[in-house]
Amino acid sequence: MANVGLLFVGAVLFLNGLMLLGKVDSRAAAIFNLFVGGLQVLTPTYLIIAANQDPDRILLASGIFLFGFTYLYVGVGLLMGLDTTGVGYYSLFVSIVALGYSFVSFRQFNDQPFGVIWLYWAFLWFLFFLLLGLKMEALTPYVGWVTAIEGWVTGVIPAFLLLSGYWVAENFYEIAIALGAFGVLVFAALWFVLRRRGPGRPAEEYGAPGYPAGSPG
């Protein structure tokens, strides 16, 4: 069930990235954020109830709430035209907590790929903090591209591999190394390419006051 939710997390991140890049209307994106946010709140609630007080299963499910509340917060904020500061500082909270989930993925669950994926999410939500909380609007194009890319790399592709049975423990180290190398190289190259192009349009031009709808998973 969580894997199905992860698939749609990838979809909402991709859509939100396109919104930041000016390709999708913010109110249209808001509706899908509410859909996915609702799914990402109902799913962990069910998983925790069905966990029979297993602490590991509860821990795994609890992280989903971080993203479900993000998408609901963003969706409502976009529709109501709210200031972005609240969701920006909530994103800082998510970014810090995601580092803890990364640690337990590596150490407690021996799941190296998702340890790296949690680092991806920590980075992305920190970018949301910079853009929304600190109003660093020059970052809008960069955050848009990173959001769209992470939608596929941390959401759609892992979810499809998990659902189809191709995500196997024997390849965890190779997958983790590939994910880490891809993130460092692509996001660093993207930063330098966009810096050479100069600043993009301010975030306010993408919809409700500076809102990038999004984030992840």
QUIMOPE-V817338 format. One record per pair of residues at least 24 apart in sequence whose ideal C-beta (glycine too) atoms are under 10 Angstrom apart, sorted by sequence separation. I is the first residue (numbers start at 1). J is the second residue. D is the distance in whole Angstrom. If there is no record, write none. Layout:
i: (I	I)
j: (J	J)
d: (D	D)
//
This chain:
i: (8	11	12	40	41	44	66	70	97	98	11	12	39	40	43	66	69	97	98	124	154	10	40	41	42	95	96	98	120	124	153	8	9	12	40	41	66	67	94	95	98	99	123	124	8	12	40	41	66	94	95	97	98	39	40	65	66	95	96	120	121	153	154	9	37	38	40	41	94	95	96	120	124	153	5	8	9	36	37	40	41	63	66	67	94	95	8	36	37	39	40	66	93	94	95	37	38	91	92	95	96	117	120	121	149	150	153	5	6	36	37	38	63	91	92	94	95	120	121	149	4	5	8	36	37	62	63	66	90	91	94	95	119	120	5	35	36	37	91	92	93	117	118	5	6	33	34	37	38	63	88	91	92	116	117	146	149	150	1	2	5	33	34	36	37	63	90	91	92	116	117	149	4	5	32	33	36	37	62	89	90	91	3	33	34	35	88	89	91	92	114	146	1	2	30	33	34	60	63	87	88	91	92	113	117	145	146	149	1	2	5	33	34	59	63	87	88	90	91	92	145	1	32	33	88	89	90	2	30	31	33	34	60	84	88	89	114	146	1	2	29	30	33	34	59	60	87	88	89	113	142	145	146	1	29	30	33	86	87	88	145	30	31	84	85	86	88	26	27	30	31	56	60	84	85	88	113	142	145	1	29	30	59	60	83	84	85	141	142	145	28	30	59	85	144	26	27	60	63	84	142	26	27	56	83	139	141	142	25	26	56	114	141	142	13	27	60	67	74	113	140	9	12	16	19	26	63	66	70	77	139	113	138	141	144	112	115	138	141	2	6	9	12	13	16	63	67	70	74	111	113	114	117	141	142	159	2	5	9	12	19	66	110	112	113	116	117	120	140	141	144	1	112	113	116	119	120	123	127	138	139	140	141	143	2	6	111	112	113	114	115	116	119	138	139	140	155	2	5	9	12	16	110	112	113	114	116	117	120	137	138	140	141	144	154	155	5	8	12	112	113	116	120	124	137	140	151	154	112	113	115	116	119	123	137	138	139	140	151	111	112	113	114	115	116	137	138	140	147	150	151	113	116	117	137	140	147	148	150	151	112	113	116	120	135	136	137	147	150	112	135	137	144	147	135	137	143	147	106	140	144	105	132	143	131	140	143	137	139	135	135	132	132	131	132	131	132	131	132	132	128	127	128	128	67	127	128	125	124	125	124	125	124	125	124	121	121	120	121	120	118	117	17	13	6	13	20	9	16	22	98	20	21	22	84	98	20	21	84	95	20	23	94	20	21	22	88	94	20	21	88	91	94	20	21	84	87	88	91	19	20	23	83	84	85	87	90	91	17	18	20	21	81	82	83	84	87	16	17	18	20	21	81	82	83	84	87	16	17	19	20	80	81	83	84	87	17	18	19	78	79	82	17	18	78	81	16	17	77	78	15	16	17	77	79	13	14	15	17	18	78	13	14	17	74	77	78	12	13	14	16	17	78	13	14	15	75	77	78	13	14	74	13	14	74	75	12	13	74	75	10	11	13	73	74	9	10	11	13	14	74	9	10	13	14	71	73	10	12	13	70	71	10	11	70	71	9	10	11	70	71	9	10	70	71	8	9	10	67	70	6	7	8	10	11	67	6	7	9	10	66	67	68	5	6	7	9	10	66	67	6	7	8	66	6	7	6	7	64	5	6	63	3	4	7	3	6	7	2	3	6	3	4	3	4	2	3	3	3	40	29	30	40	22	29	30	33	36	21	22	28	20	21	26	27	33	36	25	26	27	30	32	33	36	24	25	26	29	32	33	20	22	23	24	26	29	30	22	29	21	22	26	28	29	20	26	27	19	20	26	18	19	24	20	21	19	20	19	20	19	20	16	17	18	19	16	17	16	17	15	16	17	15	16	13	14	16	12	13	12	13	12	13	12	13	12	9	10	9	10	9	8	6	6	5	2)
j: (32	35	36	64	65	68	90	94	121	122	36	37	64	65	68	91	94	122	123	149	179	36	66	67	68	121	122	124	146	150	179	35	36	39	67	68	93	94	121	122	125	126	150	151	36	40	68	69	94	122	123	125	126	68	69	94	95	124	125	149	150	182	183	39	67	68	70	71	124	125	126	150	154	183	36	39	40	67	68	71	72	94	97	98	125	126	40	68	69	71	72	98	125	126	127	70	71	124	125	128	129	150	153	154	182	183	186	39	40	70	71	72	97	125	126	128	129	154	155	183	39	40	43	71	72	97	98	101	125	126	129	130	154	155	41	71	72	73	127	128	129	153	154	42	43	70	71	74	75	100	125	128	129	153	154	183	186	187	39	40	43	71	72	74	75	101	128	129	130	154	155	187	43	44	71	72	75	76	101	128	129	130	43	73	74	75	128	129	131	132	154	186	42	43	71	74	75	101	104	128	129	132	133	154	158	186	187	190	43	44	47	75	76	101	105	129	130	132	133	134	187	44	75	76	131	132	133	46	74	75	77	78	104	128	132	133	158	190	46	47	74	75	78	79	104	105	132	133	134	158	187	190	191	47	75	76	79	132	133	134	191	77	78	131	132	133	135	74	75	78	79	104	108	132	133	136	161	190	193	50	78	79	108	109	132	133	134	190	191	194	78	80	109	135	194	77	78	111	114	135	193	78	79	108	135	191	193	194	78	79	109	167	194	195	67	81	114	121	128	167	194	64	67	71	74	81	118	121	125	132	194	169	194	197	200	169	172	195	198	60	64	67	70	71	74	121	125	128	132	169	171	172	175	199	200	217	61	64	68	71	78	125	169	171	172	175	176	179	199	200	203	61	172	173	176	179	180	183	187	198	199	200	201	203	63	67	172	173	174	175	176	177	180	199	200	201	216	64	67	71	74	78	172	174	175	176	178	179	182	199	200	202	203	206	216	217	68	71	75	175	176	179	183	187	200	203	214	217	176	177	179	180	183	187	201	202	203	204	215	176	177	178	179	180	181	202	203	205	212	215	216	179	182	183	203	206	213	214	216	217	179	180	183	187	202	203	204	214	217	180	203	205	212	215	204	206	212	216	176	210	214	176	203	214	203	212	215	210	212	209	210	209	210	210	211	211	212	212	214	215	212	212	214	215	155	215	216	214	214	215	215	216	216	217	217	215	216	216	217	217	217	217	124	121	117	124	131	121	128	140	216	139	140	141	203	217	140	141	204	215	141	144	215	142	143	144	210	216	143	144	211	214	217	144	145	208	211	212	215	144	145	148	208	209	210	212	215	216	143	144	146	147	207	208	209	210	213	143	144	145	147	148	208	209	210	211	214	144	145	147	148	208	209	211	212	215	146	147	148	207	208	211	147	148	208	211	147	148	208	209	147	148	149	209	211	146	147	148	150	151	211	147	148	151	208	211	212	147	148	149	151	152	213	149	150	151	211	213	214	150	151	211	151	152	212	213	151	152	213	214	150	151	153	213	214	150	151	152	154	155	215	151	152	155	156	213	215	153	155	156	213	214	154	155	214	215	154	155	156	215	216	155	156	216	217	155	156	157	214	217	154	155	156	158	159	215	155	156	158	159	215	216	217	155	156	157	159	160	216	217	157	158	159	217	158	159	159	160	217	159	160	217	158	159	162	159	162	163	159	160	163	161	162	162	163	162	163	164	167	216	206	207	217	200	207	208	211	214	200	201	207	200	201	206	207	213	216	206	207	208	211	213	214	217	206	207	208	211	214	215	203	205	206	207	209	212	213	206	213	206	207	211	213	214	206	212	213	206	207	213	206	207	213	211	212	211	212	212	213	213	214	211	212	213	214	212	213	213	214	213	214	215	214	215	213	214	216	213	214	214	215	215	216	216	217	217	215	216	216	217	217	217	216	217	217	217)
d: (9	10	4	5	7	7	9	6	10	4	7	8	9	7	8	10	9	8	9	10	8	10	9	9	8	8	8	9	9	5	7	8	6	9	5	4	8	8	8	5	6	10	8	10	5	9	3	7	5	8	8	9	9	7	8	10	10	8	9	9	8	7	9	9	8	8	9	9	9	4	9	6	8	7	8	6	7	9	5	6	7	10	6	10	4	4	8	8	7	9	8	7	9	9	9	7	8	9	7	8	10	9	7	6	9	9	9	6	9	10	3	7	8	5	7	8	6	5	10	9	8	6	10	5	4	10	8	8	9	7	9	10	10	10	10	8	9	8	8	8	9	8	9	9	10	9	7	8	9	9	10	4	4	10	5	9	7	9	10	9	5	4	6	10	6	5	9	4	9	9	9	8	8	8	9	7	9	9	9	10	9	9	10	9	9	8	6	7	9	10	9	9	10	6	10	5	4	9	9	7	5	6	6	10	7	9	6	8	6	8	10	3	7	8	9	9	8	9	7	9	9	9	8	9	7	8	8	10	7	7	9	9	9	9	3	5	8	7	7	6	8	5	7	8	7	9	6	3	9	7	9	6	9	7	8	8	9	9	8	7	10	8	9	8	7	8	8	10	10	4	8	9	10	4	6	10	10	7	9	9	7	5	8	8	9	7	9	9	6	7	9	9	9	8	10	10	6	9	10	8	9	5	6	8	10	10	10	5	10	9	7	10	5	9	9	10	9	8	9	8	10	9	9	9	10	9	8	8	8	9	9	10	10	8	8	10	9	10	10	8	9	6	10	9	8	9	9	8	9	8	9	9	10	8	8	10	7	7	9	6	9	8	8	10	6	8	9	7	8	4	9	10	5	9	5	9	9	8	10	9	9	5	8	9	10	10	7	6	9	10	7	9	8	5	9	7	7	7	9	8	9	10	8	9	4	9	9	7	10	8	7	7	10	8	7	6	9	10	9	7	5	4	6	10	9	5	9	7	4	9	9	5	8	8	9	8	9	9	10	9	8	9	9	9	10	4	9	9	7	9	8	6	9	9	5	7	9	10	7	10	9	10	7	9	9	9	7	6	9	9	8	9	7	7	10	10	6	8	9	8	10	10	8	9	6	7	9	7	10	10	7	10	7	8	7	10	7	6	10	10	7	9	7	5	10	9	9	10	9	6	6	7	6	10	9	8	6	9	6	10	10	9	10	10	10	8	8	10	10	9	10	10	8	9	8	10	6	7	10	10	8	9	8	9	9	8	9	9	6	4	10	10	10	3	7	8	8	10	7	8	8	9	9	6	10	9	10	10	8	7	9	9	9	7	6	5	9	10	5	10	6	7	4	8	8	5	9	8	7	9	8	8	6	9	8	9	7	9	9	6	8	8	4	6	5	8	5	3	7	10	9	8	7	9	10	9	8	8	8	9	5	5	5	6	10	6	9	10	7	9	8	10	5	9	9	8	10	8	10	6	3	7	3	7	8	7	7	8	5	9	8	7	10	10	6	10	5	10	8	8	7	8	6	6	7	8	10	9	8	9	10	7	7	7	7	8	8	2	7	5	8	5	3	7	9	8	9	8	10	8	8	7	9	8	10	7	6	6	10	6	9	5	8	9	8	10	8	9	9	4	10	9	8	8	7	4	4	7	7	8	9	8	8	7	9	5	7	7	9	9	9	9	10	4	7	9	5	10	9	10	9	8	7	9	8	8	10	10	8	7	9	9	10	6	7	5	10	9	2	8	9	8	7	9	9	7	5	9	10	9	8	7	9	9	10	9	6	6	5	8	9	6	10	8	6	9	10	6	9	6	10	7	9	9	10	9	4	7	8	5	8	10	8	10	7	6	9	4	7	8	3	10	8	7	10	9	8	8	6	7	7	8	5	7	8	9	9	9	6	8	4	9	10	7	8	10)
//
